[in-house]
Amino acid sequence: MALTSVVLAAALLTTAAVGSATPSGLVDAPVAPTQLIAAAKKQDANLPVFGANDWTCKPSAAHPHPVVLVHGTFAPPAAVFADLAPLLKLDGYCLFALHYGLAPILGEVLPGVQKIDQVAEELSTYVDGVLAATGAKQVDIVGHSLGGMMPRQYLRFNGGAAKVRTLVGISPTNYGTELFGINRLAQLLSPVRDGVTALCPACTDQLDTSEFIEHLNAGGDTEPGVAYTVIASLLDQVAQPAVKSSFLRDANPKVDNILLQDVCPIAIDMHQTTSLNPLVIRLVRNALDPDHATGVDCTNLINP
């Protein structure tokens, strides 16, 4: 009996020492940093984004959090962040841009179309690679349209909240969109809904009547510890209506909802141009580095 007790105790100690075993009896091993980086590199933007994806970059003391740029539906990152990326690089950030949610056909030119819960997993893989490469503890995320909303799925359901310091959403579809009444039409006519879903699952996920949007925002729309900035335009023709679609609603002091026309009444940006506007770019830079925020120039609202 005593011998049996000794054997059992030794077995328990051995199990505690090596970690939890899988049902097959094998112990889970941590993924090596090189594997994380390799997996992330596969998702690099297909067209160069100026200053982005230098996997040897190490964050400075001034900017210790790498910035991950997240494009939207049908929007190649090289186009969406053509003006923002060079300025962030000049500011001294380690900058990364991924290409996700590719369609089976023409995926290189039609990104961001797959189901949002699926592409959030792609973002998770990418962020893990960025953290492994840079040695940083957290990243900042700047996203446009779907790219401003989808990271919230990652924060809530893919363990991202501990890995993200700040999320900046430019014209995000946080509460879905009415999109010229297509939301109601999709509710009434299943062939319309099914046809759109077949071509672009992310599109139907972004309708304000979708189950995805309801699930994402159930119980609040922010995560503890993460700072949020939302930038929206009254003239947005995709995230409709702009304030209802984009603004976060939690009574959270770490949320800053910004309407462009409140900052500069003459701002005329529509959905596709918000990420390119100098005013928006200044607001993004201020959100990433609030200790060194500067005023906006309402006389410079057009890109050269």
C-alpha positions as CSV (number, residue, x, y, z in Angstrom):
1,M,0.0,0.0,0.0
2,A,2.8,2.4,0.9
3,L,4.6,1.5,-2.3
4,T,1.5,2.2,-4.3
5,S,1.1,5.7,-2.7
6,V,4.7,6.5,-3.5
7,V,4.3,5.5,-7.1
8,L,1.1,7.6,-7.4
9,A,2.7,10.6,-5.8
10,A,5.7,10.4,-8.2
11,A,3.4,10.2,-11.2
12,L,1.5,13.4,-10.1
13,L,4.8,15.3,-9.5
14,T,6.0,14.2,-12.9
15,T,2.8,15.4,-14.6
16,A,3.0,18.8,-12.8
17,A,6.6,19.3,-13.8
18,V,6.1,18.7,-17.6
19,G,2.8,20.5,-18.0
20,S,-0.7,19.6,-19.1
21,A,-1.0,16.6,-21.4
22,T,-3.2,16.3,-24.4
23,P,-5.8,13.5,-24.7
24,S,-3.2,11.6,-26.7
25,G,-0.8,11.9,-23.8
26,L,1.5,14.4,-25.5
27,V,2.3,17.7,-23.9
28,D,1.5,20.9,-25.9
29,A,4.7,22.7,-26.9
30,P,4.9,26.5,-27.3
31,V,5.1,27.7,-30.9
32,A,8.6,28.9,-31.6
33,P,9.0,32.6,-32.5
34,T,10.5,31.7,-35.9
35,Q,7.3,29.8,-36.7
36,L,5.1,32.7,-35.6
37,I,7.1,35.1,-37.7
38,A,7.0,32.8,-40.7
39,A,3.3,32.4,-40.5
40,A,2.8,36.2,-40.3
41,K,5.0,36.9,-43.2
42,K,2.8,34.9,-45.5
43,Q,0.1,37.5,-44.9
44,D,2.2,40.5,-45.7
45,A,0.6,43.0,-48.1
46,N,1.0,41.8,-51.7
47,L,1.9,45.3,-52.9
48,P,4.5,47.2,-51.0
49,V,3.2,49.6,-48.4
50,F,5.9,52.3,-47.9
51,G,7.8,51.7,-44.7
52,A,5.9,48.6,-43.7
53,N,6.9,45.0,-43.1
54,D,10.5,45.4,-42.1
55,W,10.7,42.3,-40.0
56,T,14.0,43.4,-38.5
57,C,12.6,46.6,-37.0
58,K,12.9,47.0,-33.3
59,P,10.6,49.5,-31.5
60,S,12.2,52.6,-30.0
61,A,11.7,53.9,-26.5
62,A,9.6,56.8,-28.0
63,H,7.3,54.4,-29.9
64,P,7.5,51.0,-28.2
65,H,4.3,49.6,-29.8
66,P,4.5,48.4,-33.5
67,V,1.6,49.7,-35.6
68,V,-0.4,47.1,-37.6
69,L,-2.4,48.6,-40.6
70,V,-5.6,46.7,-41.4
71,H,-7.4,47.4,-44.7
72,G,-11.1,47.0,-45.4
73,T,-13.3,45.1,-47.9
74,F,-12.1,45.3,-51.5
75,A,-9.4,47.7,-50.4
76,P,-5.7,46.8,-51.0
77,P,-3.6,48.2,-48.2
78,A,-1.1,49.9,-50.5
79,A,-3.9,52.2,-51.7
80,V,-5.7,52.7,-48.4
81,F,-2.6,53.6,-46.4
82,A,-0.6,55.3,-49.2
83,D,-0.4,58.6,-47.4
84,L,-0.6,57.5,-43.7
85,A,2.1,54.8,-43.8
86,P,5.1,57.0,-44.9
87,L,4.3,59.5,-42.2
88,L,4.0,56.8,-39.5
89,K,7.4,55.4,-40.6
90,L,8.9,58.9,-40.5
91,D,7.5,59.3,-37.0
92,G,9.6,56.3,-36.0
93,Y,7.1,53.4,-35.7
94,C,7.8,49.8,-36.6
95,L,5.0,49.4,-39.2
96,F,3.3,46.3,-40.5
97,A,0.5,45.8,-43.0
98,L,-1.3,42.5,-43.8
99,H,-3.4,41.3,-46.6
100,Y,-6.3,39.1,-45.4
101,G,-9.6,37.6,-46.3
102,L,-8.7,36.9,-49.9
103,A,-11.4,35.8,-52.4
104,P,-10.8,32.4,-54.1
105,I,-10.9,34.3,-57.4
106,L,-9.1,37.7,-57.9
107,G,-8.1,37.5,-54.2
108,E,-5.1,39.7,-54.7
109,V,-7.3,42.6,-55.9
110,L,-10.4,41.8,-53.8
111,P,-9.2,41.3,-50.2
112,G,-11.2,41.5,-47.1
113,V,-14.2,39.5,-48.3
114,Q,-14.2,36.3,-46.2
115,K,-16.2,35.8,-43.0
116,I,-15.2,38.2,-40.3
117,D,-14.7,35.6,-37.6
118,Q,-12.4,33.8,-40.0
119,V,-10.3,36.9,-40.9
120,A,-10.0,37.8,-37.2
121,E,-8.0,34.6,-36.8
122,E,-5.7,35.8,-39.7
123,L,-5.2,39.0,-37.8
124,S,-4.4,37.0,-34.6
125,T,-1.7,35.1,-36.5
126,Y,-0.2,38.3,-37.9
127,V,-0.1,40.1,-34.5
128,D,1.6,37.1,-32.9
129,G,4.2,37.2,-35.6
130,V,4.8,41.0,-35.2
131,L,5.2,40.6,-31.4
132,A,7.6,37.7,-31.8
133,A,9.7,39.7,-34.4
134,T,9.8,43.0,-32.6
135,G,9.9,41.8,-28.9
136,A,7.1,44.2,-28.1
137,K,4.4,43.3,-25.6
138,Q,1.5,45.0,-27.4
139,V,0.7,46.5,-30.8
140,D,-1.4,49.4,-31.9
141,I,-3.9,48.8,-34.7
142,V,-5.1,51.3,-37.3
143,G,-7.9,50.0,-39.5
144,H,-10.1,51.5,-42.2
145,S,-13.8,50.4,-42.7
146,L,-14.0,46.6,-42.0
147,G,-10.4,47.0,-40.8
148,G,-11.5,49.3,-38.0
149,M,-14.3,46.9,-36.9
150,M,-12.9,43.4,-37.4
151,P,-10.1,43.9,-34.8
152,R,-12.8,44.1,-32.2
153,Q,-13.7,40.5,-33.0
154,Y,-10.0,39.6,-32.5
155,L,-9.9,41.6,-29.2
156,R,-13.0,39.9,-27.8
157,F,-12.9,36.3,-29.1
158,N,-9.3,35.6,-30.1
159,G,-7.4,36.7,-27.1
160,G,-6.3,40.0,-28.6
161,A,-7.2,42.4,-25.8
162,A,-4.0,41.7,-23.9
163,K,-2.0,42.2,-27.1
164,V,-3.4,45.5,-28.2
165,R,-2.9,48.9,-26.6
166,T,-4.8,51.1,-29.0
167,L,-7.4,50.5,-31.8
168,V,-7.9,53.4,-34.2
169,G,-10.9,52.9,-36.5
170,I,-11.3,55.1,-39.6
171,S,-14.9,54.9,-40.9
172,P,-15.4,51.6,-39.2
173,T,-18.6,49.6,-39.5
174,N,-18.8,48.9,-35.8
175,Y,-22.6,48.5,-35.8
176,G,-23.0,47.5,-39.4
177,T,-24.4,49.5,-42.2
178,E,-27.8,50.1,-43.8
179,L,-26.0,50.5,-47.2
180,F,-28.7,52.2,-49.2
181,G,-31.4,49.8,-47.9
182,I,-29.6,46.6,-49.0
183,N,-29.8,45.5,-45.3
184,R,-33.6,45.5,-45.5
185,L,-33.7,44.0,-49.0
186,A,-31.4,41.1,-47.8
187,Q,-33.9,40.5,-45.0
188,L,-36.8,40.3,-47.3
189,L,-35.3,38.5,-50.2
190,S,-33.2,35.4,-49.4
191,P,-31.8,35.2,-52.9
192,V,-30.3,38.7,-52.5
193,R,-28.8,37.7,-49.2
194,D,-27.5,34.4,-50.4
195,G,-26.0,35.9,-53.6
196,V,-24.1,38.6,-51.7
197,T,-22.9,36.1,-49.1
198,A,-21.6,33.7,-51.8
199,L,-19.5,36.5,-53.3
200,C,-18.6,38.4,-50.1
201,P,-19.4,36.8,-46.7
202,A,-17.8,39.9,-45.0
203,C,-20.4,42.1,-46.8
204,T,-23.4,40.4,-45.3
205,D,-21.6,40.2,-41.9
206,Q,-21.4,44.0,-42.0
207,L,-25.1,44.6,-42.6
208,D,-26.6,46.1,-39.4
209,T,-29.2,43.3,-39.3
210,S,-26.6,40.5,-39.3
211,E,-26.2,37.9,-36.6
212,F,-22.5,38.7,-36.6
213,I,-23.0,42.4,-35.6
214,E,-25.5,41.4,-33.0
215,H,-23.1,38.9,-31.5
216,L,-20.1,41.2,-31.7
217,N,-21.8,44.0,-29.7
218,A,-23.7,41.9,-27.2
219,G,-22.7,43.0,-23.7
220,G,-20.8,46.1,-24.8
221,D,-18.5,47.1,-27.5
222,T,-15.1,47.6,-25.8
223,E,-12.6,45.6,-23.8
224,P,-10.9,46.6,-20.6
225,G,-7.5,48.1,-21.0
226,V,-7.7,48.9,-24.7
227,A,-7.9,52.6,-25.9
228,Y,-10.3,53.3,-28.8
229,T,-10.4,56.1,-31.3
230,V,-13.2,56.2,-33.9
231,I,-13.0,58.7,-36.8
232,A,-16.2,59.1,-38.9
233,S,-17.5,61.4,-41.6
234,L,-21.1,62.6,-42.0
235,L,-20.7,62.1,-45.8
236,D,-19.7,58.4,-45.5
237,Q,-21.8,56.6,-48.1
238,V,-20.8,53.1,-47.0
239,A,-20.9,53.1,-43.2
240,Q,-24.5,54.4,-43.0
241,P,-25.7,56.3,-41.1
242,A,-22.2,57.4,-40.2
243,V,-22.5,58.1,-36.4
244,K,-24.8,55.2,-35.8
245,S,-22.7,52.8,-37.8
246,S,-19.2,53.8,-36.6
247,F,-19.3,55.3,-33.1
248,L,-18.8,53.0,-30.1
249,R,-21.5,53.3,-27.4
250,D,-19.9,52.0,-24.2
251,A,-19.6,54.6,-21.4
252,N,-15.8,54.1,-21.4
253,P,-13.4,56.9,-20.7
254,K,-10.9,55.2,-23.1
255,V,-13.2,55.8,-26.1
256,D,-12.8,58.9,-28.3
257,N,-15.5,59.2,-30.9
258,I,-14.5,61.9,-33.4
259,L,-16.8,63.3,-36.1
260,L,-14.7,65.0,-38.8
261,Q,-17.2,67.8,-39.3
262,D,-17.0,68.6,-35.6
263,V,-13.3,69.2,-36.0
264,C,-13.5,70.9,-39.4
265,P,-17.0,71.7,-40.6
266,I,-15.8,72.0,-44.2
267,A,-14.5,68.4,-44.3
268,I,-16.1,66.6,-47.3
269,D,-14.6,63.1,-47.0
270,M,-16.6,60.1,-48.2
271,H,-15.8,56.5,-47.2
272,Q,-13.0,55.8,-49.6
273,T,-11.1,59.0,-48.9
274,T,-11.1,59.2,-45.1
275,S,-7.8,57.3,-44.7
276,L,-6.1,59.6,-47.2
277,N,-7.1,62.9,-45.7
278,P,-4.4,65.0,-43.9
279,L,-6.9,65.9,-41.2
280,V,-7.6,62.2,-40.5
281,I,-4.0,61.3,-40.7
282,R,-3.2,64.0,-38.0
283,L,-6.0,62.6,-35.8
284,V,-4.6,59.1,-36.2
285,R,-1.1,60.2,-35.3
286,N,-2.5,62.0,-32.2
287,A,-4.3,58.9,-31.1
288,L,-1.2,56.8,-31.4
289,D,0.9,59.4,-29.5
290,P,-1.4,61.5,-27.3
291,D,1.4,62.9,-25.2
292,H,2.7,64.7,-28.3
293,A,-0.6,65.5,-30.0
294,T,-0.8,68.6,-32.2
295,G,-3.6,70.7,-33.5
296,V,-5.3,70.1,-36.8
297,D,-5.1,72.3,-39.9
298,C,-8.5,72.8,-41.4
299,T,-7.0,74.7,-44.3
300,N,-5.2,71.5,-45.5
301,L,-7.9,69.0,-46.3
302,I,-6.9,67.9,-49.7
303,N,-4.0,65.6,-50.5
304,P,-1.5,66.7,-53.1
